[in-house]
Amino acid sequence: MTGISNVNSTALFILQQAGSVSAIEPKKSASDSLIATANGIADKIGVTKQPGQAESKISEAMFSVTSVDVLKEKLALIDRAAEALGFDADSYSSKADLSHDMRKALIVMGAQEGGEDRIAAMEKELGLDKLGVSLMDVAISAKDPEAEDIVSKALEEQAGQDKKSDELKDKDAKSDASQPLLVKPDDAGLYSVGVTQA
């Protein structure tokens, strides 16, 4: 989990640097300085440089909801994969050591009789088959979770598909809500609600 704080620390540092750079202040007239001082805001008036396109993109990448979610999902997936293989990810001092042990366990398991079937069952249980990645991909990814690799791309693609699916559901809900309701009595005199057909 230290990876997220490092990303946030880096992003905060970049934003602080961008915010601390001041544009050249226009010359103030004597009357402007006198009025600002009289109102107690002499030191508070100034112009700061707005973030440029590069700074905006860096900020968006660092603080983007999808970016953080993908890393968070990836770390959770690595922890679940390690647990399925019998390892406690928190007990390792480095991600590289965890990755090494996970890969070694997968190689040994794959060499055993019926090992490939056990690995396939684990992949299905973890949902890796839906992501299109293998357990070995996750084990390799554990070495550097912040790296842009096949697991990250699969999670980003899944997040994009989930977003499209949510947008379609919202669109369907709005179209259902926009259709007028028809309230009419039935043969027994009870009122029922129906949707008018457009």
N, C-alpha and C positions, 0 to 999 in steps of 0.2 A: 504493500500500500504506500510505500515511500515514493513510488514513481509519480503518483498524482500530486503530492506536495511539491516535488521537484519541478514539475511542469508549471504548477501555479506560481511557485517562487520565481521561476524564470520569466513567466508572463508578467508578473507584478513588477519585476525589475525593469523589463522593457518598457512597460507603460509609465513607470516612474521616470525613467530617463527621457521618454518622449515628452512627458508633461513638464519636466524641469527646464527644458530648452525654451527660452523665451525669445519671442520675435523682437526685432529692434523696436524699442518703444519710440513712438512719435514724440517730438519735442513738445513739452507742455508750456503753455504760456504762463506768465506770472500770475494772471488772474485765475487760471485753472488750478494751479498749485495752491493759491491762497484760499479758494473756495473749498477744495478738497480737504485742506488742513482744518479749516473752520468747521467742517462737517465731521471731522474725525476719521476720514477715510483716505488719508494721503497715501499710506502704504498699501492700500488695498486696490488701488487702481492700476491696471496694467494690462498688457496684451500677452497672451500665451499662444504659442504656436499650436495650431490644430494638428492632430495626427494625420499624416499623409496616407496614401493608398497602401504602402507597404506596412506601416504600423497598424492600420486598420485590419489588414489581412492577417497579420500575426496575432492580433488581439482576438479576432474571430476564430482563428484556428485553435488558440489556446483555451478560450472560454466558451467555445461552441458547445451546445448541449450534446450534439451527436458525437463530437470528438471525445468528450469526457465519458459519455455513455459507452462508447466503443471500448475505450481503455478499461473502464470499470467492468464491462461484460467480459472482456478478455481475461482480466485478472481473476474474475470469478470462475470462468471456464477452466483456467489453469489450475486453480485450487480444487475444483471438482474432479478434474482429470487426475491430479496427483492423489487425491483421496481414493478414487476408484482403483488406482494402482497400489494403494496401501501406504502412501506417503503423507506426512503432515507438512504442508508447505510452510507453515509458520515456524517449524523447528529448524529450517535451513537458514544458514547465515547469508547465503547468496542464491540468487535465482539460477546462476550457472551450475551450482552444485545440484540443485533440484532438477534442472533440465537433464544433467548428466545421468542422474539416478533413474529418472523416468525413461529416458531413451534406452538405458541398459536393461531395465526391467522389461520393456517392450521387446527388445531383441531376444532376451532369454525366453519370454513367454511365446513369442512367435516361433521359436525353434522347437518348442515342445509339441507333442501330439495334441491336436485339438486347440492349440494356442491361437491360431488365426481366427477360429470361431469365437473364442473368448474375447479376443480383441474387437471383433466385429460386433459382438453383443454389447460390449462396453461403449463403443462408438455410438451405437443406436440408443443406448440408455442415456448417454450424455447429449444426444441430439446432434452429434457431429455429422451424421449421415445427411441431415437436412441442410446443414451448413456447407457440405461438400468438402470437408476437410477430414483428415485422419487423426487418430490419437497421436501418431508420431509427429504430425504437423504441430499439434498443441504442445507436445514435449519439447520440440525444437524451439517453438515460440516462447516457452517459459524462460529461456536463457536471457532474452531481452524483450520483455513485454511491451515496451514503448516503441519497438521497431515496427515499421510498416511491412508486414509480411502477409502470407496467404491467409492466416487466421484473422488478422485485422481487416483485410479486404472482404472476407466472407461475412464478418460481423457488420461492416459498413453497408454491404449490399443488403443484408437482412434488415438492417435498420431503415434503409431506403425503401425496401418493399413494405415493411410494416407501416411506414409513414404514408405511402401511396394507398395502402389498404385502409388506413384510418381516414384519409381524405375521401376515398370512395364511400365509406360508411357515412361520413358526415354529409356528403352530397346526396346520398339516398335518403338520409333522415330529413334533410331540408326539402327534398322533392316530395316526400310523404307529408311533411308538415304544411306544405304550400297548397295541397289539394283540399278543397272545401269539404266539410262534413255534411252529410245529409241526415237529418233527424226526422223520422217518420213513424207513425203508429202502425203496428201490425194488426192482424185480424182480431186479436184478443184485446186490442186497445193499449198494448204496452209499446212504449217508444223504444226504438232501436237506432243505433248510430251506424251509418254506412258512409263510404267514401264515394263521392260522385266521380264518374268516369269522364275524363277530359276528352 
